[in-house]
Amino acid sequence: MKNSDDINLDLCLGRPCPEENPLFLSSFPFSPQLDETITQQNTPPSYLQELVRREGRSGPPQPPTRLTIEQEPLWQRSRSPPLSTQLVVPVPVPEPSPPTDQLTRQVILSEEIITPPFPWAKNLHAKLHDWKILNELGIEEITGQMKCNACDRQYEMSYNLRTEFRRVGRFIITNYRDFDDRAPDEWSNPVFPACNYCGRENSGRPIIPKEKWENINWLFLLLGQFIGCCNLNQLKYFCMHNEIHRTAAKDRLLFLTYLKLCKQIDPEGPFDHRCG
């Protein structure tokens, strides 16, 4: 028969069931490799807890009896003057210099408030609302501007948020172990849609701002899997504002950009970067 000192072991397999996600991936079934096993057990009381318990039994400790200077023996009396008469010289504390390092400048820049370029974008650089906010705003279609390489005409194109995000999310979950921290060929060399005017296959290209990168339509590029059309500096811009290390090859930055954008849309989804 077990006594009260037995160790209680609570083995939790899998993850707690989140609230229903109408978009999809927060409730998407995880693979066994993505699940974590959490083990909790009772630990012995700390030193402080033991002291508090003893104090509760015997009452608060009494302060030690201290003799006055007149009551102390002569051989124990201090020759130094009382503390109240000693001269205390304050030590000047140097004021901290204003931060000028590169990391601090990066944090300040990433927190800069901007005008949201799209209804699905936040008022911060390269940040998107999550699916809950988009659902509250009633946003279901994500639009973007395209240009045909054949007839040179511009037109608007739209993607259904739930349908296309499911497609991108499932692709990541299914092929993550084969990525090797690099973007697959499907992202590096995307297949483009046909032109809405001339009908030329693989001729439509997303219009990406060359200078004002805060106006890049990241969600539209994610759903169409067009992020590979961004150049290296544009990817570094996104990584800088999302605390991603930027000194890497383009295919690695492209891979991390896809993961981070999916994490912004579905924060509870399985889009954390896992090394190895």
N, C-alpha and C positions, 0 to 999 in steps of 0.2 A: 504493500500500500504506500502510495507516494505521500511524502510530507510536504510542508510548505516551502522547503528549501530546494525542491526539485527545479530544474531549469525548464522553463516553458519555451518551447521552440515553435515559432510561428513561421511557417514556410509559405510564402505567397507566390504562386505561379501565375505568370501573365500580368496583365494590367487591369486596373479598375475600369469598368465600362463607362466611358464618357457620355455626356449628354448627346442625344441624337444629333448628328451633323447632317443637315439636308444637303450639304455640298458633297461630301463623301468620306474624306480620308481620315478624319479623326476617329471614325468608327470602322475603318478599313481593317480587315484581319491582318495581323502582323505575322511574319514568319518566326519560327522558333529562335532563329539567330538574333532577332531584334528584341525579343523579350528579355527581361532582366529578372533574376531571382533574388529576392530581398529576404534576408534572414535577420530576425530580431530576437534577442534573448535578454533575460533579466541580468543586470550587472550588480555587483556588491555595492553597498553604499560608499560614497566617497568619504574622504577624511573629514570634510566640512559637515556632511550629513551626520556622521558619527558623533562629532562634537555637539551638534545641535540636539541630537537624541539624548546624549548624556546630560546636557544642560537642562533638558526637560524633566529628567529624573531627579536631579539634585538641586534644581533651582539655579538662577543666574549666578555666575561666579562672583565672589566678593573681591573688591579691589584690595591689593596687598597693603598692609599697614606700613606707613612710612613715617619715620621719625623726622622732626624738625631739625634745623641746624643746631639749636640749643640743646636738643635731646640726644643728638648723635655724639658718640665718643670723639674726643679730639683727634684721634688717629684716623677717623673716617671722614672728618670734615674736609671739604674741598677748599683749596686756597684761591681758586678762581672766583671772581665776583659773580653774583647772581645773574641769571640769564637776562633779567629785566634791565640790568645796568650795562650789559655788553653792547658795544656798537656794532650794528649790522649794516654792512655795506652792500647795497643792492648790485647785483651783477646785470649789466645791460644785456638785453636779449636782442640780437640783430633782427631787423624786420626781414621777412622773406622776400626775396627778389621776385618780380613778376615772372610767371612761367613763359618761357620762350622756346621750349623744346618742341620738336616736330610732332610728338604724340599729342601734346596739349593743343597745339594749333589744329591738329586733325579733329580732335574732339569738339573744339569750339566750332569749327566749320561744319561738322556733321550735325550739330544742333541748330544751325541757322534756320530761321523761319522763312519760308518762301510761300508764294501763292500757289496753291495746288493746281497743277496743270490739267488734271482730269478729275472727275468726280470720284474715281476709285483710288486716287492718290492722296497721301497725307500732305501736310504743310511742311514736310521735311524732305531733304534730298533723298531720292531713290528709296522712298518708303511707300508701301501700299497698305490700305485698310485690310483687315482680315475678313473672312467670309461672313462673320456675324454682322459686322457693320455694313458690308455690302448687301446682305440680306435685308437688314433694316432699311437701307436706302432704296431697296427695290431695284438694284442693279443686276440685270441678268445678261445683257449683251454688252460686250466690250468692243468698241470700234477703234479703227486706226486708218491712217492714210497710206495708200499704196501708189506705186508708180510703175508703169509698164516699160520694160527695157526695149520693147519692139516699137510700139506706137507713141511712146513718151507721154502718155496721158495719165492723169492722176484720177484716183477714185477712192471711195471709202469702202472698207471691208469690215465685217463684224464677226465675232466668235461668241458662241454661247458659253458663259462662264463655267457652268457645272459640267457640261459635256466635255469641253476641251481640257478642263483642269483634271477631270478623271483620267483622261487619256494620258496626259503628261505624268500624273502621279503614278499610275499603274506601270508606265514605262520605267520610271525610276525604281520602283519597288522590285520589279521583275529583273532588271538588269544591273542593279547596284553593284553586285560583286564582280561584274565583268568590266566596270568602268575603270578601276585601278586609279581613282582620283583624277581621271581625265575625261573630257567630254567625248562622247561617242561620235562617230561619223555623221549620224543623223542630226546632231546639233552643230557640228563644225561646218558641214556642207548641207544645209537644209534644202528640202524640195519646195519650190515656190509654186503658188497657185497660178492658174491661167488668168490672163487679162480679162477684165469684165467687158472690154470694148472690142478688141481685135481677136480675142480668144486664143492668143498664142500661149502654148503650154510653157510652164516654168519661166514665165516672163515677169510676173508681178514681184516687186520688191518693196519692203516697208520703207517709209520715209523716216529717216533718223536725223535729228538736228545735228549739224556739224559743229556748232559753237555752244548754244544754250542747252547743255546736257541735262539741266533740271527739267526740261520739257520732253525728255525721252519717254515714250509710252511703254514702260516696262511690262505691264500686264498684257498688253496686246502682243508684244514680242514673245512673252512666255507662252501664251495660249497658241500662237501660231508657230512656236518653236523657231523663231527668227533671231534669237539673241546672238547667234553666230555672225549676223550681219554687222554687229558692233565691232569697231576696231579695238585695239589693245588699250588705248588711252580711255575710251569710253567704259570698258570693263573695269579698269583701274579706278575710274571715278565712282562706279557703283560699289566696288569693294572698299574704297576709302570711307564711304559713308555708312558702311555696314560692318565695320570692324573686321575686315578680312585682309589677311596679309597679301600685299600686292606684288611682291617680287617673285613672280612665277611665270611660267609659259602661258600663252593664251588659252590653250585647251584646258589647263587646270583652272584658270580664272573663270572660264566659261562654265565649267562643271560646278564650281562653287557658287556662281551667280544663279544658276538654275535652282540649286538647293535652297539658297537663301530666299529667293522669290517665292518658292513653294512654301517655305516656312513662314513667310509673312502672311500669305493667304490662309494657311492652315497651321497655326502655331502648335497644335497638338499632333500633327501628322508626323510620319516617320521620315523626316527630312533633315535630321541632324547629320553633320559630317562625321563619319566614323573612319578614322585612319586605319589603313590595312584592309 
